[in-house]
């Protein structure tokens, strides 16, 4: 039976844990340190140290969650839940694995759960105007930041619209590879897909993006 | 021109992502302008889409929002594992039953009030009986001789009629109006509904 985008992510049985991953990064070392604190019973100190880990991963996590869910409030909630879950289960973290991969898997699972909950919720709600699909924006600042300036250009708008049009699975793979900066092997671990499947989704996503943008240019 | 075939789209994407073309591919990319242009376009597309996607997320997740998010995460971790706060019922609202105190003086007052009420009810019950007896006596048939009927001519003025009416009331002949007076209830007998 083909896997659906709504299914929870599990690590493939044959997935390699060795190799393919970058050497342990700063966040992995920090996670191992916090784990040791929790094991030794110093939970308060572990919590204080965890703030540094949050600071290291927070922006990347928010970007991934936002592109998975396309809703700022849901993305915010998913990121918070993921960090709380990580701290609660940090004793089961394996230091030989990159923390980023473990954390991304927890985050992606949380995003899938939220998406399922949202689908259930929307089943009982009448469809609203298409503007509900557009992400809620923070109040506009008087001085636009570089991100806003980039998005304000015609090209930026077209690209953003094209990315939003990608099917869920392709968008998830594209987000993790391009925005999350993960390799195909890491994305395969995070999404519970085989590496060739990840590549196929990535190729399709890029081809689709190219097609959509070319169509916009020829208009 | 090189003998190698052009790189497929998928391979070109792979090369653009991993930046690890094989020796043969590298040679081909160096010699084939078509594939080099395709690769450049693809790289440009990837860079543009990635930067726009990142900018889109960053525009929504401002530094202020990220700071709030971090605060909430740490707050949730701080509250984690703590037992729920039990809210006690406000003590000021508790009704304290007051003990009954024996007061002999009050008992006498209550007894007298009850007796007064009882007597009042009895009096109210029997009063109409006495009054009806008194009224029956006043309804004694009046002899036709006693009634002096004064015919009023149609030509009598209104003032003259009222003057005669007053004289009848004030004078000795006022007894003729007694039955009408008896039928009319007195103001102090009429009780409010």
Boltz contact constraints between the chains, C-beta under 6 A:
constraints:
  - contact:
      token1: [A, 47]
      token2: [B, 77]
      max_distance: 6.0
  - contact:
      token1: [A, 51]
      token2: [B, 74]
      max_distance: 6.0
  - contact:
      token1: [A, 54]
      token2: [B, 70]
      max_distance: 6.0
  - contact:
      token1: [A, 54]
      token2: [B, 73]
      max_distance: 6.0
  - contact:
      token1: [A, 58]
      token2: [B, 66]
      max_distance: 6.0
  - contact:
      token1: [A, 62]
      token2: [B, 61]
      max_distance: 6.0
  - contact:
      token1: [A, 63]
      token2: [B, 57]
      max_distance: 6.0
  - contact:
      token1: [A, 66]
      token2: [B, 57]
      max_distance: 6.0
  - contact:
      token1: [A, 72]
      token2: [B, 60]
      max_distance: 6.0
  - contact:
      token1: [A, 76]
      token2: [B, 69]
      max_distance: 6.0
  - contact:
      token1: [A, 80]
      token2: [B, 72]
      max_distance: 6.0
  - contact:
      token1: [A, 80]
      token2: [B, 73]
      max_distance: 6.0
  - contact:
      token1: [A, 83]
      token2: [B, 73]
      max_distance: 6.0
  - contact:
      token1: [A, 84]
      token2: [B, 76]
      max_distance: 6.0
  - contact:
      token1: [A, 87]
      token2: [B, 77]
      max_distance: 6.0
  - contact:
      token1: [A, 135]
      token2: [B, 60]
      max_distance: 6.0
  - contact:
      token1: [A, 138]
      token2: [B, 62]
      max_distance: 6.0
  - contact:
      token1: [A, 147]
      token2: [B, 55]
      max_distance: 6.0
  - contact:
      token1: [A, 147]
      token2: [B, 58]
      max_distance: 6.0
  - contact:
      token1: [A, 147]
      token2: [B, 59]
      max_distance: 6.0
  - contact:
      token1: [A, 148]
      token2: [B, 59]
      max_distance: 6.0
  - contact:
      token1: [A, 150]
      token2: [B, 55]
      max_distance: 6.0
  - contact:
      token1: [A, 151]
      token2: [B, 55]
      max_distance: 6.0
  - contact:
      token1: [A, 156]
      token2: [B, 52]
      max_distance: 6.0
  - contact:
      token1: [A, 159]
      token2: [B, 48]
      max_distance: 6.0
  - contact:
      token1: [A, 159]
      token2: [B, 49]
      max_distance: 6.0
  - contact:
      token1: [A, 159]
      token2: [B, 52]
      max_distance: 6.0
  - contact:
      token1: [A, 160]
      token2: [B, 52]
      max_distance: 6.0
  - contact:
      token1: [A, 160]
      token2: [B, 56]
      max_distance: 6.0
  - contact:
      token1: [A, 163]
      token2: [B, 53]
      max_distance: 6.0
  - contact:
      token1: [A, 178]
      token2: [B, 50]
      max_distance: 6.0
  - contact:
      token1: [A, 179]
      token2: [B, 53]
      max_distance: 6.0
  - contact:
      token1: [A, 179]
      token2: [B, 54]
      max_distance: 6.0
  - contact:
      token1: [A, 203]
      token2: [B, 10]
      max_distance: 6.0
  - contact:
      token1: [A, 203]
      token2: [B, 13]
      max_distance: 6.0
  - contact:
      token1: [A, 206]
      token2: [B, 13]
      max_distance: 6.0
  - contact:
      token1: [A, 209]
      token2: [B, 49]
      max_distance: 6.0
  - contact:
      token1: [A, 210]
      token2: [B, 45]
      max_distance: 6.0
